[in-house]
Amino acid sequence: MVENGQACGGEDEDERRDFQWGVGPGFDYEFDEKTMGVLNYLMRSSEEESNHNLNILEMGMTRELVPGQHIKAAVDMGLDGAGETPNLGAKLQWSFEFK
């Protein structure tokens, strides 16, 4: 919803970036058949025009519980100290696949 040219979150709709992107290398290490560690660096565009890119480091692990089901945990850390870059974040996911 937009009122008086501003989005409801207080953000100016004209400032929001139309095209967003992200790129970065990642490394996986298999500890055993069911456990894998990951380390990823991500550089992505900011959500608003004229702000600099965000630099984020992600570290995590994934573990197969039973065939087709995994639990995943990760921590994201901002590397550049900018206001828009998250300082610290955590994720916990459970995934399952159908065959």
C-alpha positions as CSV (number, residue, x, y, z in Angstrom):
1,M,0.0,0.0,0.0
2,V,1.3,3.4,-0.9
3,E,0.2,6.7,0.6
4,N,1.4,10.1,-0.5
5,G,4.2,8.6,-2.6
6,Q,5.6,6.6,0.4
7,A,5.4,2.9,1.1
8,C,3.7,1.9,4.4
9,G,7.1,1.0,6.0
10,G,8.1,4.7,5.7
11,E,10.5,3.9,2.8
12,D,10.3,6.1,-0.2
13,E,9.2,3.9,-3.1
14,D,11.5,5.8,-5.5
15,E,14.5,4.8,-3.5
16,R,13.9,1.0,-3.7
17,R,16.2,-0.8,-6.2
18,D,14.3,-2.5,-9.1
19,F,16.9,-5.2,-9.8
20,Q,18.7,-6.9,-6.9
21,W,21.6,-9.4,-7.2
22,G,24.0,-11.4,-5.2
23,V,27.1,-13.4,-5.9
24,G,29.9,-15.1,-3.9
25,P,32.0,-18.2,-3.5
26,G,31.2,-21.0,-1.2
27,F,33.0,-24.1,0.2
28,D,31.5,-27.4,1.5
29,Y,33.3,-30.0,3.7
30,E,31.9,-33.4,4.2
31,F,32.6,-34.6,7.8
32,D,30.9,-37.9,7.3
33,E,28.2,-39.4,5.0
34,K,25.4,-37.5,6.8
35,T,27.1,-34.3,8.0
36,M,28.4,-31.4,5.8
37,G,29.8,-28.0,6.9
38,V,29.5,-24.9,4.7
39,L,31.3,-21.6,4.5
40,N,29.9,-18.9,2.0
41,Y,30.8,-15.3,1.3
42,L,28.0,-13.3,-0.3
43,M,28.2,-9.8,-1.8
44,R,24.7,-8.6,-2.7
45,S,23.1,-5.4,-3.7
46,S,21.4,-3.2,-1.1
47,E,17.6,-2.8,-1.2
48,E,17.8,0.9,-1.9
49,E,19.4,2.9,-4.6
50,S,22.7,4.7,-3.9
51,N,23.6,2.4,-0.9
52,H,26.7,0.3,-1.1
53,N,26.7,-3.5,-1.5
54,L,26.3,-5.8,1.5
55,N,29.2,-8.2,2.5
56,I,28.0,-11.2,4.5
57,L,29.8,-14.4,5.7
58,E,27.7,-17.5,6.3
59,M,28.8,-20.5,8.3
60,G,26.7,-23.6,8.8
61,M,26.1,-27.3,8.9
62,T,23.6,-29.7,7.5
63,R,22.8,-33.2,8.8
64,E,20.7,-35.9,7.2
65,L,18.3,-37.3,9.8
66,V,16.7,-40.0,7.7
67,P,16.8,-40.5,3.9
68,G,15.2,-37.4,2.4
69,Q,15.1,-35.3,5.6
70,H,17.8,-32.8,6.7
71,I,18.2,-30.3,9.4
72,K,20.3,-27.2,8.6
73,A,21.7,-24.5,10.9
74,A,23.7,-21.4,9.9
75,V,25.0,-18.1,11.2
76,D,25.3,-15.0,9.1
77,M,27.7,-12.2,10.0
78,G,28.0,-8.8,8.4
79,L,31.6,-7.9,7.4
80,D,31.4,-4.2,6.5
81,G,29.7,-2.7,9.5
82,A,27.2,-0.7,7.4
83,G,23.8,0.2,8.7
84,E,21.9,-1.9,6.2
85,T,24.1,-5.0,6.5
86,P,22.9,-7.4,9.2
87,N,25.3,-7.7,12.2
88,L,24.4,-11.2,13.1
89,G,21.7,-13.6,12.1
90,A,20.8,-17.3,12.6
91,K,18.8,-19.8,10.6
92,L,17.4,-23.2,11.5
93,Q,15.7,-25.2,8.8
94,W,14.3,-28.6,8.3
95,S,13.9,-29.9,4.8
96,F,12.3,-32.9,3.2
97,E,12.1,-34.2,-0.3
98,F,9.6,-36.3,-2.2
99,K,10.8,-39.0,-4.5
